[in-house]
Amino acid sequence: MDNTESPARKIIPIVGAAGAHTQALPADADEVMVSLYQAQKKIYPRSVSGFFSKWRWGLVFLTQIIFYGLPWLEWGQRQAVLFDLGARRFYIFGLILYPQDFIYLTGVLVISALSLFLFTAVAGRQWCGYACPQTVYTEIFLWLEKLTEGDRSARLRLDGGPMSLNKFTRKASKQFLWIALAVWTGFTFVGYFTPIKDLGASFVTAGMGPWETFWVFFYGFATYGNAGFMREQVCKYMCPYARFQSAMFDKDTLIVTYDEARGEPRGARSRKADPEALNLGSCVDCTLCVQVCPTGIDIRKGLQYECISCAACIDVCDNVMDKMGYPRGLIRYSTENAVAQGWTRAQLLRRVFRPRVLVYTAILSAVTVAMFANLALRTPFKVDVVRDRTTLARIVSGGKIENVYRLQVMNATESTQGYRIAVQGLPGLVLASESVISVDATQSRWVPVRLQLPYEGASAGSHAINFEIEAINSSGHVSEKSVFLVPR
């Protein structure tokens, strides 16, 4: 018996674009090379026109008009929407918020999350397909690519051919347009945090500060990379929404569905052919639904997490059905239950108002009403009380005990306001400093406040008091708690 041990085989990881497969080696080889990364084939989505395509482009225009145009709107003598981090003030049309209003940001995030849950439970990933920034900018970048390089077949020929003057010119033109749009997008984004007119003047004269420069080009680079190169990879691998959407889906969630009972068996045929005589379904196996898909999936294989519910396959399939003289709807928006049980549209719509959706709607409505009611009833100024830490309590002339405080009064209106300061809580406690102050529009002011109490007016220790601040020129009243210290 041969006791000679065979040498251990080595597995050498190969990183490259070869694909996820083991490279063929001679039978007596001791090494096996395995690629760690699967090669990604570039997707060339075909252009499509139809009802849902028009909706998608309509939302592209709407979202971009809002995004690019909003920073240029003026409200009075200032930018209508500006998040001034340096001054720690956030302007949203007539609303002025301070860092102390952080609770409203929490409310916005809660409303956004609940809206996402509700919308996903009812309509699936249609947010992804129509209004998600990744989808919107990918559509715009694809349009620029088509403008410079041609339609799908022309782009395939251009990429498959050798480098030439025509290819270089087209590629360079595309890159120029992509970079220009990306930089303009980054500039607009920063324009929400720095007054955009000042930013524009600085940008033209190359006088932007380091942070503005960083964020303009960082956000521009992110737009350029995500929409120009990564595209569907962001939706398939980077976006968490695609991963946890299954927790929000049920069999009554609206999704893009392929009617397998009607479409199978699929096969090519002439327009005049009778599919029943050929024992064929309505699907002519043209694969156009795959060619128009921005994530490169075949919807005929059923629901897949890569599907962003953009309905491009619905539009192109309806066009094919029209040409063949078949009814539309082989690929359509529907639900798993509706397809399996053959429901009508009325039956499908009735299932929208199921318990899960009603609970989401009730919670979302309650939170939204509470937040906007709080905003409507919000006092247009804020007050912070800070004790003077250098002198807790002292004896002043007349044998009185004095405590010193600092009040920060923040005027959240766009006109100069006057405020009256008073104090309550202890008998004989008086205000020994100015009681009426003025604060400029959208500004804050620190005011030193001295309170005095007769020496025998209270026992030694800490006593609760309230500062009462009232607006003189407008309605509003704020009460802030503090303590008055009496030394032993």
N, C-alpha and C positions, 0 to 999 in steps of 0.2 A: 504493500500500500504506500502510495506516495504521500509523505507528510509535508511536502513543501508548501508553504503558505503563499497564496497569490498576493501580490502587492495591492495595497488599498488604492482604490480609484479616487482621484481628486476631482472635486467639483469646483470649477473656476467660474465665478460670476462675471458675466460680460455686460457692461453698461453701454447701451447704444440703441440705435433705431432698428435693430434686426428683428425685433418682435419677441414675444414671449414664447420661445420654443428652444428645444435642445438642438445644438448644431450637430449635423451628421459627422461622425468620425470613423476611422477604420475600426474593424472589429477588435483588434488587439490594443487599441488605445487605452491609456490609463487615466485620461482626463476627460471630463464631460463639461462642456461649456453651456451655461444656461443664461439667457438674457433676463435681467431683473425687471425690465420695463417693457410693456407691450407697446409696439409701434402704433402711433395714432395716425390714421389716414385722414388727410385733410378733407373736410366736407365742403362741397360746392353746392349750396342750396339753389335750386331753380327758382326763378321769379314766378310769382303766381298772382292772379287777379281774381277778385270775387268779393262777396259781401263781407266776409270776415277780414279780408285783407284791407278793405277800405276802412273798417273800424280800427284796425291796428294802426294804419298810417294816420288816421284822424287823432288817435291818442298820442302818437309820436309827435305830431304837430302841437297838440294841446299842451303836453307836458314840457316840451322844449320852449314854447312861447312863454310859459310861466317861469321856467327855470332861468332862461336867458334874459327875459324882460323884466322880471320882478325887481332886481337890484337897481334898475334905472328909474323906477317909479319914485316920485317925490310925494311927501306928505307934509304940507306946510313948507318949512324951510330945511327939511332934512330928508334923508333916504327913507322910503316907506318901510322897508324891512331891513333891519341892520342889527346884527348881534355884536355889539361893541364890547369885546372882551376886556380891552384896556380900561375903559370907563366903567365896566361892570354894569352895563345897562343894555337891555334888549328891546328894540323898537319893532313892533308889529302893527303897522298902520297907526291907529290912535292909542294903542296899548303900549305902556312902558312897564317893563318888568325888571326887577332887581334880583341879585343872587338869593335874597330871602324868599323869592317866589319860586324857588326850585320845585316846590310841590306841584306846580302846574306842569312842569316837564314830566314829572312822574305820572300825572294824569294823562298827558298826551301819549306816553309810552303804554300805559295800561289800555287806553282806548285803541291804540294801534294794534296791540296784541289781540284784544278781543275782536276787533274788526277782521283781523287776519283769520282767527279761528272761525268766525261766523261765515266769512266769504268763502273760505276753503271748504267748510262743511257743506255749503250750498253749491258752489260753482267750481270747486277743484282749484286747479292752478292757473285760472284765467288771469290773475294778477301777473303771473310770470309771463304769460303769452302776450299781454297787451301793454302793461304799464311799468313793469320792472325796469329800472335803469339799464341793467345788463342787456335786456332784450331790445330796449329802445335804441341804445347806442350801437348795438350790433346791427340793427336794421339800417341805421344811418351809415355806418361804415361799409356795410354790404352794398348800399346804394352808390356810395362813392367808388367802391371797387368795380361795380358794374359800369359806372359812368366812364371810368378810365380804361378798363380792361375788356369790357364787353359782357355778354351774357354768359351763362354757365358753360356752354360748349366752347365759346371763345376763350374763357379763362382756363379751361382744361387744356386746350391746344397751346395756349401761351405758356403755361407752366410746364407742359411736357416737351416744348421745343427748346432748341439751343438759344443761348444769349445772342441777341441782335440789337441793333439800334432801336427798332420798334419796341421790342420787349423792354429794353432799358428805359425808354422814354415813358412807356405806360406805367411801369413799376415805380419810377421816380415820381411821376405825377400823382399816383395813388398815395405814396408815402408823404408827399408834400401836403396833400389835402388832409390826410389823416392827422399829421402832426399839427397842422394849423387848427383843425377842429379840436384836438385834444388840449392844446395850449389855451385856446379860447374858453374851453370848458373849465380848465383849472383856474383861469383868470376870473371867470364868473363865480365860481365857487368861493374864492377868496373874497370876492366883492360883497358877499353876504356878511363878512366879518370886518372888513375895512371899507370905508366909504369908496364906492366904486369909481367915482369921478376922480378922486385923489389918487386912487390906485392906478387908474388909466394913465394919468399924467406921469406918475412915477414909472410905470411900465414903459412908456414911450421914451422917456429920458434915461432909462436904465438906472433909476434911483430907488427902486424898491428896497425895503428892508430885508434882512436875512430871512425872517420868518415868512414874510409874504412871498419871497422868491422860492423858498423851499416848498411851500404848500401849492403854489401855482404849478410848479413843474412836477411835484409829486402826484398831485391829483391828475394833471395832464398825462403823466406817464401811466398811471393806473388806468385811465380811460383808453389810452392808446393800446396798452397791452391786453386789457380785458376784452375790448370790443374789436380790436384789429387782429389779434392772434389767438388768444385763448378761447374766446367765443363760447362754444357749447361746453368746453371743458369746465368753465366756471359753473354752469348749471348742473353738470353731471357729477363733479367731484368736489367743488369748493363750497357751493351754496348749501347750508344746512337745511334749508326749506325742503329740498328734494328728499332729504333723508327722513325727516320726521313727519312728512305729510301723511304717511300711512296712519298715523295716530289720529288724524283729523278726518280721514276719509271713511265713508261707509258705503253700503251698496246703493244708497240713494243720492250719492254725491254726483254732480254733473261732471262727466269726463268725455273725452273724445273716444268714441267707440266704433268698432268695425262690426257690421252685422254679418257675422260668420254664416248664419243660417241662409241668408240671402246671397252672399257672395261666393260661397264654395259649392262645388269645386271651381277654382279659378282657371282661366285659360284664355289664350288669344283667339279671336274670331273676327270675321268681317262684320260690318255694320248691318248687313242684310241677313246675316245668319240667325237662325232661331236657337237661342241658348238651350231651350228645353230639348230640342232635337239632338243637340250635341252633348246633352247631359252636363251642362255647364251652369255655373251661377252667374251673377251679374258682374263679378270682378273679372276684368279683361287682362289682369296681370301685367299692366303697363309699367308698374313700379314708379309712377309719377308721385305717388304719395310718399315714397321714400326719398325721391330726388328733391322734393320741396321742403322736407323736414329739416329745420335748423340744427337738430341734435342727431340726425342721421339714423333714426329708428324706423322700424317697420311696424306701423300701427296695427297691421293685420295679425300680429303676434299677440295682441291683447294689451292691457294696461301695463305700462312700464314707467319706472320712476323718472326716466329721462324725459318723458313727455311733458312739455311746458304748456300744453293746451292752447297753442296759438291758432289752431284750426286751419293752417295752411293746407294740410292734407284734405280737409273737408272741401275747401274751395276748389282744389285741383280735381278731386274725385267728382264733384258736382259738374264741373266742366266736361269731364270725360263721359259721365252719364248723359249729359245733354247731347253730346255728339253721337252717342250710341242709341239715343232714343229711349233710355231706361229712366225710371223714376229716380229722383235725387234721394240722398240719405243713406247710401251704402256705408259711408263714413259720416258720422254726425255727432252732435252733442246729445248725450243721453246718459242714463245711469245703468248700472249692472242689472238692477231689478227690472227696469223698464225694458231692456233688451231681452232678458231671459223670459219675462212674462208677457211680452208683446203689448205693453201699456200704450194707451193713447197719450197725446200731449196733456190733456186735462188730468188724467190720472197721474202723470209724472209731476205736474205742477202741484197737485194736492199733497204729494209726499214731501214737498219743500217745507211745509209747516209741521214738521215732526218735533217731538219733545226736545231733542238736542238743539235744534235751531231756535226754538222758542226760548230755551234757557239762555243761550248765548245772546239773543236779542234783548231779553229782559235785563240781563246784567249790563250789557253795553249801553242800553238806553238809560239805565239808572246812573251809571258812572258819567256818561256824557252830560246828562241834565245837571247832575251835582256839580260838575266842573264848571259848566258855563254859568250856572246860577251863582257860584262862588265868584267867578270873574265879574259878573254883572253887579254883585253887591260889594265888591272889593273896595276898601277905603283907598282913596287916591294918594295916600302918603303913608310912610312907615316911620317908626321910631324905635331906636335901640337905646337902652340905658346901660351905661357902664360906670361903675363906681371908680372914684379916684383912688388908686391903689397906694399912692404915696402918703395920703392922710386919710385914715379911716374915720376918725372923729376928733374934734378939737374944741377947746373952749375959746370963745371970742369975746369981744367987749360986750358988756351988759350981762355977763354971766350966762350966755347962751351956748348951747351945744350945736356945733355946725358939722354937717356932712357935705362933701363935695361930690358931684356927679358930672358925667359928660353924656349929653343926649345927642345922638345922631338922628337928625330929621331929614328924611328923604322925600323930596317932592316928585311924585310920579305924574304930574301934569305938565303941560307945555306952556304954562304961564306962571309968573311969579306969585307966590302964595304967602299969606301971613298966618302965623299960628300962635295961639294963646296957650301958655303953660300954666298948669295949676297942680296942686298936690293935695292928697287926702290920706287919712289913715291914723293920725295922732292929734289929739286936742292941742291947740297952740302951735302946731307946725306951720311955718310960713316960708314963702319963697323969698330969698334975700337977694336974688339976681333978677335980670330983666325977665318979664313975663310974656312979652310979645316979641316974636322974631320974624324975620322975612327970609325966605329961601327962593333962589332963582329957579326958573323953569328947568325941569329934569335934572336938578342938581341935589346934592346932599350937603348938609352943614352940621359941623360939630359945635354944640353950644354948652359952655360950662354953666352948671346950675348949682347954687348953694341953698341948702335948706337949714333952717335954724329952729331950735326948740328950747323953751325955757329949761333951766337946769333941773328943776324938780318936775318937769312935765311928764316924765315917764321913768319907769324903773330901768335899772341897768340891763343891758342885753340887746338883742336884735328885735326890731319891730317891723312888721310888714306895712308898707305904704304903697300908694298908687300914684303914678304920674298921669295926669289927664291932659292930653294935648288935643286942641280943637282947631279946625281950620276956620279962619275968619272970612275969607272971600268965597268959600265954597262949603259944601256940606262934607262932613267927615269928623269922626272922633275916634281917638285911639287911647286906650288905657294900658299902661305898662307897669308891671309889678317890680318892686325893688324892696330894700330894707333900709331902715335907719338905725344906726348903731349908737347906743348910749353907753359911755365908758363907766366902769365900776369906780 
